[in-house]
Every structure is written in structure tokens, then in C-alpha cells.
Amino acid sequence: MLAVASLSALAARADDLIGQASVIDGDTIEIHGTRIRLWGIDAPESSQLCRNDDSNLYQCGRASAMALAGLLWAIKRPVSCFPVDRDKYGRTVATCSLGTPGPDIGHWLVANGHALDWPKYSKGKYEDAQRSAEKAGRGIWAGSFVEPWQYRACVKAGGRPATCSDDAADHR
């Protein structure tokens, strides 16, 4: 009886990772109250600024989140997430797609310049998509930016968001 109850709990938990998704930020969604960090990518932080093709500052973290929200709105299918790990904040880390089968959301974000391949975790899975976005100047690749992981390290070390967004930029 205990085994059946455990299997039911696992099935219910797996079902919780399929459904209507809400956008938290450019690489985090929520389904049925479960926060899900998209595996293998890193999007600009909500407070992060980037420079566009005219060198003007814009809220690239917000733009990334809006692009993800636009994708989920435009393609009205349930989001299916397949857990890979948990992060240090307790969030489920997963690869997610629009429908089953459906396009990989992480791939779409990277290919459109709204997030970066994070080789530390992805082992280069999204490298080709990133190279394509960079070559075409899509999203953040249209101007200059600081990698989100460098931005977070700067803020954690006591830097102000505006300073961390711009001073460390390698102005690609």
C-alpha cells in the first residue's frame, strides 16, 4: 500500500510540471506554484541593464522576461518540464518545452538573444543557437552586455546594479 501511495505522489508531482506557466524572470517560470529554473541557460537579471545598438541603456532583464512571456502567450500549449536538478535556492532545474513534443524554451531564448548558453551547466548544448544569435545581432547581441553570472558576482561583491551592468561590460 505504501508503494502505491508513493507512486501516486510521484505521478502527481510529475503532473505539477506540466501546465500553464507564469514568467518569473527571463529564465525562471512557475507552474502550479513550483518555481522552475530553465536548465543550461542564463538570462539577464531583472535589475540588469544592457546597451542597445545605439549604446543606450535599456532593461535587458525585463526585455528577456517579456520575450518569454510573449512566447508563452503566442504559442498556447501547456509547458512540459523535465527535472534535471535542484538549485541552491530549492528551485527545480528543468528543461522545458511548449507542449510534448514541442520546442525547447531554453533553445528559443538563446537563439533569439534573450539568454546565454551557460556552458558551466549545459556543456555547450545551446552553443550553436548562441552563435547564430550573436552573428545575426539578435536580442542582447545587438549591443553590449555583461554576462548574467558576472553581473550577479559584481552585485554580490557590493557593486550597484547600474555599475555592475555597465562597468564590467566588454562592449562586444
N, C-alpha and C positions, 0 to 999 in steps of 0.2 A: 504494500500500500504506500509506503514511504517513497519507493522508487517511482511510482505513478505520480505522486504529488510533486516530486522533484522534476520529473519530465514535464508536467503541466506548467510548473513555474518557469522552466527554461523556455518552453514554447511561448508562453505569454511574454516573457522578456524579449525574445526574438521578434515577436509581433510588434512590440513597442518601437522597434527601429524601422518600421515601415509605416508611412503615413504622411499627412500634411506637415511640412516643415516650416518653421519660423526662422528668420535670419537673426542671429545674434550679432555677428560681425562678418567680415569677408571670408573667414574660414571656419566659422562655428555656426551650427544650426541647432534647432531644438525640435524634437519630435515627441509628443506625448509627455512633456516635462523632462525629457532626458536631453542633456546638452551633449552634442556630438561635435568633436573637433575633426575636421577633414584631414585624413592621413596624407602625408607626403608633400603637403604644400604649406606655404606661409604667406598670408595676405597682409598688407599694411595694417597697422593698428588703428583703432578708431580715432585716436588723437594725432595720428601721424600726418604730416604734410609732405607733399612731393612738389616738384616743379613741372609745369606742362611744357609744351614745345616753344612757348614764348617766355620761358623762365619765370612765369608767375606761379606763386604758391597756390595749391588747392588741397582740399581734404581728400587725399587719396584713399585713406582707410574707409571713409564714408562712401566714396565712389565705389570701392570694391564691394562693400556690403550692399549698396544699391544695385550693382550689377548682378549680384547673386539673387537678390530679391526679384529683380526683373526676369531672370531666367526661370525662377520657380513660378512666377506669375504667368509667363508666356507659355510654358510647357506644363499644362495642368495634369500632371501624373503624380502618383504617390512617390515619395522619396524612399528608396530602399538603401539601408546602410548595413554594412557587414563589418562588425567589430574586429579590430586588429589588436588593440591595446587599451590601456587607461593612461591618461597623462597625470602629471603631478598635482593637478587640480581636481582629480577624480572624474574628469570627463571621459566619456567613451571616445576613443580614437577609431575612426572607421573610414572605409572607402564607401562613398555614397553615389548612387545613380538615380536618374529620373526614370522611374519605372524599372521593371525587371523583364528582359534586359533593357537597358537604357544607357544613355551617355553618362560617362563618369563626370561628376560635377567638378572634382579637382582638376581633371584634364581641361575641362571647358574654361575654368577660371584662369589657369596658367596660359592656355592657348590664346586667350583674349587679353592678356596682360593685366589681369586683376589680382594675380597672386604669382608667387615664385615657386619653382620646383625647390624642395628643401632636401638636398641630397643627403644630409645627415640622417634622414629617415627614409626617403624614397629610393635611395640608391640609384637615382637618375631616371626613375620611371617617367617623369614628365619633362625630361631634358629636351627632347625634340620639340615638344609643344612650346617650351620656353624659347628655344632658339628661333622658332617660327614667329612668335610674338615679338621678339626683340628685332628681328630682321624687318618685320612689317611696321614696327613702331606703334604697336597696339597698346592701349592702356598706359600703364606707368612707363613703358618703354618709349613713349613719345617725348619724354623729358628726362629728368633726373630724379633719383630717389636713393634712400638708404634702405638696405635690406632690412626687413622687419626684425630679424633676430639681432642685428646690430643696433637698431633703434631701441629695442627693449633693453639691451645691455647698457646703452647710454643713459636711459631714463633710470634704470636700476642703480646706476653709479651716481645718481644725483643730478643728472642733466635735465634741463627743462625741455618739454616736448618740442617747442619751436626750434630750439638749438639743436637737439638731437635729430630732428628731421632734416635740417639743412647743413649744419657744420660738418657732419661726417659724410655728406653726400659725395660720391666720387664722380659726380657730374658726367655721366656716361656720354 
